Amino acid sequence: MTISIKDLCTGLEAGTAEVLQRATPATAELLRWWFGRAPVQARAGLNFSPAQRRALLGVIVAHELGIGRAPPPGALTVPLRAGEGRVRVLLALLSWQLLNQHDAQASGVDDPRFTRHLMVVAPHPATHERLLVALCGQPLPGGHGARDFGASDWVRMAELLLPPHRRDTVWRLVCASVCSGTRIASHAADEGVIAITGGRLDALECLARWPQLMVLDDDSGVRPARARGFSPCAWREQLHRMLATREGHGLHVVLAGR
């Protein structure tokens, strides 16, 4: 975290941090739940690590408050090694976006910082399946693609991710929105979506259809083959060029190894 972000977040445990006054009510509620002294003590071992905390605060403060973020085009890079809980950070960021967008829409406010169009890019097949399990649960035997949401990380880590009165809202949005494979292209532009894809070109095509898209990019260090002409660097450069035309609407977060 830069010094300005550190200053804003000093006092989170006691509920006195300046970021709690400057963030939206939904974001402040999440930050108090994640990092407040009483919830942290009540959860015992189920809490965010220091690296996960830095990652979450860095992205949220940079995007929501515009502090510590390089001007577009570009991405917010979250330095997390394999084994440092990238999925936990990803679910927390999705919760942040979904709750804020839900509250803004319920209030009749169009806040371009928050979106219901979310995409997770996971080029490695094992990572792709791990994300499906995290968001949707294990496949049901004979379920023809159906999954057990009760076995998902959303439910297993509910005590960490969301205050009790917020869980049904987020779970309902997730169950209605997660898709992968060919279902991504058929999703209507006016519907909420959480797309999980291994195809980089999918992200570019969806950005063309969904103006306010948040892309969570798992740069696991595994280098798959070029995707229909796009190398790992080239597709990101194209994504940044497209985001730069949106006047700050849209967000690209890279979960990167260090």
N, C-alpha and C positions, 0 to 999 in steps of 0.2 A: 504494500500500500504506500502511496505517496504520503508526505507529511500532512497535506491538506485532508486527505481521507482519514488519516489517523486522528487528526484533530476533531473531525466531524463525528467520529465513532467512539471517542473517549467517553466513558461513562455508560456504555450500553448495558452493562451488567446491573447498574443501579437505576437505569431508566432515565438518565439525565443527559444522554448524548444529544448533541445538536441535530444529528441526522434524523432523530425521531420527530423533531419539529418541522423539518424541511421536507421530509418524505410524505407520500400520500398516506392517508389513514390505514389503508390495507398493508402497505409496506411497513409502516411503523408497527402495526400489529404483529406482522411476521417477525420482524427484528426483535421485538420484545419476547416473543415465544421462543425463538431460536437461541437468543443470547442473554436474556434476562436472568438474573441470579436465581430467582425462585423456580422457574421452569427447568433450568439447567440442573439444579440440585435435585429436583423431583425425578428427573430422568436417569439419574446416576450415570451409567456408562454410555447411554444412547445420546450422544451429543456430537456436534461438529468438531473436527480436529482444528488446530490452529491454521493448517494449510487450507482446509475447506472454508473456514471463516474468512480468511484473507481473500479467497477466490470470490465468495459470495458478495462481500462488501465492496470489493473492487468493481465488479460488474454492476451492481445495483446503484452505487453512488455515481459511477461514471455515466451510466445510461439515463438514470432517472433525474439526477441532479446536474449532469454535465460537468462533473469535476474529475480530473485525472484522465480524461479521454482525449486521444489524438483526434484531430479533425478528420472527417471522411475524405476519401475512401480509406477504409481500413477495418481492422477487426479488433475486438477486445480479446486478448490472449490470457487464458487462465492456466498458469503453470502448475500442473498436477501430474506427478509421476503415476505410472501404473501401480495400482494397489493403494492409492491415496483417496479412494472413494469418489471417483468421477460421477458414478451413477447417483450418489447421494446429492452431489452438487447440482447435477442436471435436474433432478426432481424438485429440488428447492427453487431453482430458477424458473422452472415451468409453473410451480405454485405461485410464485411472485407475479408472473405475467398473467396467468389465468384469473387470479383473484382481483388484480387491479383492473383488468379488462371487464370482468363481470361487474364490479362495483361501478365503473365508469358508465357502462351501458345501462345499468339499472338507474343511474342518476340522470340519464339523457346527455351525458358528456362524451364528446369524441376526443379522447386523449391519444395522440399518435405515438406516445411512448410505449403503449401497451397494445397487444394484439391477440387475437384468437387463432391466428395462422402461425403455426409453429412447426419447425422441421428439424429433425435430428439426423445428421449425416454420419453414418458409421460404415466406412468402406469394408471393414473386415467382417466376414460372415459370423464369427463367434461373438463379436461385439454387437452385431445386429440382433442376434437371437437373445443375448443377455439383456438388451434394451427392451425387447418385446416382453420378456419375462418380468422385467422391472415395472413396466407400465401396465401390462395386461394380465400377468400371471402365467402359470404353466399351462400348456395345452391340455385340454380335456380328452381322455381316451374316447375315440369314436365321435369326437365333437365337431369334426369337419372344419377345423380352424378355430373353433370356440376355445376360450381360455378361462381359467379360474381366477377372477379378479381378486378374490380373497387371499390368493397366494402371491399377489403382486407386492412389490416394494412399497407402493403407496400405502397398502394396508399394514404390512409388516413394520414399517417405520412411521406409522401415523403419529405416534406420540412425539416424534421429533419434527416432522414436516409441517404439521398444521394444528392450530387450536381445535378443540373438539367441535365447536359450532360451525367451523368452516369446512370440515372434511366432506360432508355430503355434497356440498356445492362443487368442490374440485373433483371429487370422484365421479359425479354425474357428468361433468364436462369432459373428463378423460374418457369415460366409457363411450361417450357419444362421438368422440373426435379422433381417437387413435386409428391410424390406417397405415398400410404398407403395400408394397408391390403395385399391381395394376390399379388398385383402388385409389391411389393418390391422384392419378390423372382424371378420374371421374368425379372427384369431390367438387361440389359447386363452390364458386368463389364467395358466396354469401354465407357459407357454413363455417363453423369452427373446425379446425383440423390440427391434429398432432401427427405429422407424417414421419415415419421412420424409414430411411432409405439408405442403401449403399451406393446409389448412383449420384454422382456429382452433377450430372446434367439434369437430373430431376430437380435439384435445388434451383438451378437457373431457370428452368421452365416454369416452376411454381412461383418464383419471384416475379416473373412476367405477368402471372395471373393474379397474384395476391400482393397488392402494393405494400402492406405492412406485414412483412414476414420476419420472424426471428429464426435464425439458423444457428443451431448448436452443432458444432463441427468437432467430432471426436478424432483428433489427430493422434492416433495411438502409436505412431511410429512404424506401423506396418504399411508397406508400400505396395498396394495392389496394382494390377495392370492399368494402363491408361484407359480412361472411360470415354469411349467414342470420341477420341481426339483431344481430351482434356487431361493434362498432367495434373498432379496434386497442386502445383503452384499456379498453373494457367487458369484452372477453374476458379480459384480464389480471387485472382486478379480480375476476372470477368465479373464475379459476384460483387466485388468492391466497386467496380465501375457502375454497375446497375444500382447499388445502394446509394452511391453518391448522387444519383439523379433524383432521389426521393426526398431531398431536403431534410435528412436526418430520420426519416421514417424507415424503420427496419433496423435489424440488429444482427450482427454476425459475431458469435462467441466461439473461439477456438479453445477446446480443452486439450492442451498440449503438454507433452513431456518436457522435462527441463534438461 
